[in-house]
Amino acid sequence: MYTLYYLPGASSLAIHAVLRELGQPVHLVERDSTYDFTDLNPVGAVPVLVDGDLVIREGAAILLHLLDKHDNTLLPKSGSPRARALESIMFANATLHAAYGRLFFLQGYVPDPPAREAALADARAWIERLWRVVDRRVGVKPFIDGPQISAADFLLAVFALWHDTLPFPIRIGANSERLVAGVLRHPAFEQARAAEAADGPR
């Protein structure tokens, strides 16, 4: 059984949903219930996945470990479809996720209100620009890389859920809205959200 260290609604939700999609049992441990979490991950961030003696501390690395280890339809096995799917995962995890990280930092750590508002406007504009990239990539497809849901789609849906916590709207295109709605209806994602809302199994 895997152990996943998480925070409700954080990017770890995408890992949790992937585990459920793969049919893998998982023991959930909320990060803030673990007094020595920084012994496990010195930077203090989730997700962290424990697989036997192996501890993986980066979201994209966790996804690739799971998708390479278990049979699935979330990541093609080879060729250009795999390359495109990997590109989508890395874009979501390294580019779009980082843009939200900057926005959250500005919200919490810029004390001067005018400077904070100006910086937040720039951060918001950058996030919306990145969602336009997503929107063009999705096009008429149900999901970012085609008719089949992928790990990148799970990540994108998590980021979209963060919009409800912000004091201003983040505009995403109609194609992206359709993608997110499809992920939110997907059984594995629904199950992961419900488990975390109920504080999940420990």
C-alpha positions as CSV (number, residue, x, y, z in Angstrom):
1,M,0.0,0.0,0.0
2,Y,1.2,3.5,-0.8
3,T,1.3,6.3,1.8
4,L,0.4,9.8,0.5
5,Y,1.1,12.9,2.5
6,Y,-1.3,15.6,1.4
7,L,-3.2,18.7,2.2
8,P,-6.9,18.9,1.3
9,G,-7.3,20.6,-2.1
10,A,-3.6,21.0,-2.7
11,S,-1.8,19.7,-5.8
12,S,-1.6,16.4,-3.9
13,L,-5.2,15.9,-4.8
14,A,-4.2,15.1,-8.4
15,I,-1.9,12.3,-7.1
16,H,-4.7,11.0,-4.9
17,A,-7.0,10.9,-7.9
18,V,-4.4,9.1,-10.0
19,L,-4.0,6.5,-7.3
20,R,-7.7,5.9,-7.3
21,E,-7.8,5.8,-11.1
22,L,-5.1,3.1,-10.9
23,G,-7.1,1.1,-8.3
24,Q,-4.2,1.3,-5.8
25,P,-4.9,1.3,-2.1
26,V,-3.5,4.4,-0.4
27,H,-3.0,5.4,3.2
28,L,-3.6,9.2,3.5
29,V,-1.7,11.2,6.0
30,E,-2.5,14.9,6.3
31,R,0.7,16.9,6.4
32,D,-0.2,19.1,9.4
33,S,-1.0,16.0,11.5
34,T,2.7,14.9,11.2
35,Y,4.9,16.7,13.6
36,D,8.1,15.6,12.0
37,F,7.1,16.1,8.3
38,T,10.2,18.1,7.5
39,D,12.3,15.0,8.4
40,L,10.4,13.4,5.5
41,N,10.6,16.4,3.2
42,P,12.9,19.2,4.3
43,V,11.0,21.8,2.1
44,G,7.8,21.0,3.9
45,A,5.7,20.7,0.7
46,V,3.2,18.1,-0.4
47,P,2.7,15.7,-2.1
48,V,5.1,13.1,-0.7
49,L,4.6,9.5,-1.7
50,V,6.0,6.6,0.2
51,D,6.3,3.3,-1.7
52,G,8.0,0.8,0.5
53,D,11.5,2.1,1.1
54,L,11.2,4.7,-1.6
55,V,10.2,8.3,-0.7
56,I,9.3,10.6,-3.6
57,R,8.9,14.3,-2.9
58,E,8.1,16.0,-6.3
59,G,4.6,15.8,-7.9
60,A,5.7,15.1,-11.4
61,A,8.2,12.5,-10.3
62,I,5.4,10.8,-8.3
63,L,3.1,10.8,-11.3
64,L,5.7,9.3,-13.6
65,H,6.6,6.7,-11.0
66,L,3.0,5.6,-10.7
67,L,2.2,5.7,-14.3
68,D,5.3,3.7,-15.3
69,K,4.7,1.1,-12.6
70,H,1.0,0.3,-13.2
71,D,-0.9,-0.4,-16.4
72,N,-3.1,2.6,-17.3
73,T,-4.6,4.7,-20.0
74,L,-3.4,8.0,-18.4
75,L,0.0,8.0,-20.1
76,P,0.8,6.5,-23.5
77,K,3.6,4.0,-23.5
78,S,5.7,5.4,-26.4
79,G,6.1,7.7,-29.3
80,S,4.7,11.1,-30.0
81,P,1.5,10.6,-27.9
82,R,3.7,9.9,-24.8
83,A,5.9,12.9,-25.6
84,R,2.8,15.1,-25.8
85,A,1.4,13.7,-22.6
86,L,4.7,14.3,-20.8
87,E,4.8,17.9,-22.1
88,S,1.3,18.5,-20.7
89,I,2.2,17.1,-17.3
90,M,5.4,19.2,-17.1
91,F,3.5,22.3,-18.3
92,A,0.9,21.9,-15.7
93,N,3.3,21.0,-12.9
94,A,6.3,23.2,-13.6
95,T,4.8,26.2,-15.5
96,L,1.1,26.7,-14.4
97,H,1.6,25.5,-10.9
98,A,4.6,27.8,-10.4
99,A,2.5,30.7,-11.6
100,Y,-0.1,30.0,-8.9
101,G,2.7,29.6,-6.3
102,R,3.9,33.1,-7.2
103,L,0.3,34.5,-6.8
104,F,-0.2,32.9,-3.4
105,F,3.2,34.2,-2.2
106,L,2.3,37.7,-3.3
107,Q,-1.0,37.5,-1.4
108,G,0.6,36.5,1.8
109,Y,4.0,38.2,1.9
110,V,3.8,41.6,0.2
111,P,2.9,44.0,3.0
112,D,2.4,47.2,1.0
113,P,-1.2,47.2,-0.4
114,P,-0.5,49.2,-3.6
115,A,2.6,47.2,-4.4
116,R,0.7,43.9,-3.6
117,E,-2.3,44.8,-5.8
118,A,0.0,45.7,-8.8
119,A,2.0,42.5,-8.4
120,L,-1.2,40.4,-8.1
121,A,-2.6,42.0,-11.2
122,D,0.5,41.0,-13.1
123,A,0.4,37.4,-11.6
124,R,-3.3,37.1,-12.5
125,A,-2.6,38.2,-16.1
126,W,0.2,35.7,-16.4
127,I,-2.0,32.8,-15.1
128,E,-4.8,33.8,-17.5
129,R,-2.3,33.8,-20.4
130,L,-1.2,30.3,-19.5
131,W,-4.8,29.1,-19.4
132,R,-5.2,30.5,-22.9
133,V,-2.4,28.2,-23.9
134,V,-4.3,25.3,-22.3
135,D,-7.5,26.4,-24.1
136,R,-5.8,26.3,-27.5
137,R,-4.2,23.0,-26.7
138,V,-7.6,21.5,-25.8
139,G,-9.5,22.8,-28.8
140,V,-12.5,20.7,-29.5
141,K,-11.2,17.7,-27.6
142,P,-12.7,16.7,-24.2
143,F,-9.3,16.7,-22.5
144,I,-5.9,18.3,-23.1
145,D,-4.4,15.5,-25.2
146,G,-7.4,13.8,-26.7
147,P,-10.6,11.9,-25.8
148,Q,-8.9,10.1,-22.8
149,I,-8.5,11.7,-19.4
150,S,-4.8,12.1,-18.4
151,A,-2.8,13.0,-15.3
152,A,-2.3,16.5,-16.7
153,D,-6.1,16.9,-16.7
154,F,-6.2,16.0,-13.0
155,L,-3.7,18.7,-12.3
156,L,-5.5,21.3,-14.3
157,A,-8.7,20.6,-12.5
158,V,-7.1,21.1,-9.1
159,F,-5.7,24.4,-10.1
160,A,-9.1,25.5,-11.4
161,L,-10.6,24.6,-8.0
162,W,-8.2,27.1,-6.4
163,H,-10.1,29.9,-8.1
164,D,-12.9,29.6,-5.5
165,T,-10.4,30.7,-2.8
166,L,-9.2,33.9,-4.5
167,P,-10.6,37.4,-4.0
168,F,-10.7,38.0,-7.8
169,P,-11.8,35.9,-10.8
170,I,-9.4,34.0,-13.0
171,R,-10.8,33.8,-16.5
172,I,-10.3,30.5,-18.4
173,G,-11.6,29.7,-21.8
174,A,-14.7,27.7,-22.8
175,N,-12.5,24.7,-23.8
176,S,-10.7,24.7,-20.5
177,E,-14.0,25.0,-18.6
178,R,-15.3,21.9,-20.5
179,L,-12.1,20.0,-19.6
180,V,-12.4,20.9,-15.9
181,A,-16.1,20.0,-15.8
182,G,-15.2,16.6,-17.2
183,V,-12.6,16.0,-14.6
184,L,-14.8,17.0,-11.8
185,R,-17.4,14.4,-12.9
186,H,-14.8,11.7,-13.2
187,P,-15.3,9.0,-10.6
188,A,-11.7,8.8,-9.4
189,F,-11.5,12.6,-8.9
190,E,-14.9,12.7,-7.2
191,Q,-13.8,9.9,-4.8
192,A,-10.5,11.6,-4.0
193,R,-12.2,14.9,-3.3
194,A,-14.8,13.2,-1.1
195,A,-12.2,11.3,0.9
196,E,-10.2,14.5,1.6
197,A,-13.3,16.5,2.5
198,A,-14.1,13.7,5.0
199,D,-10.5,13.9,6.2
200,G,-9.9,10.6,4.5
201,P,-8.6,7.3,6.0
202,R,-5.5,7.8,8.2
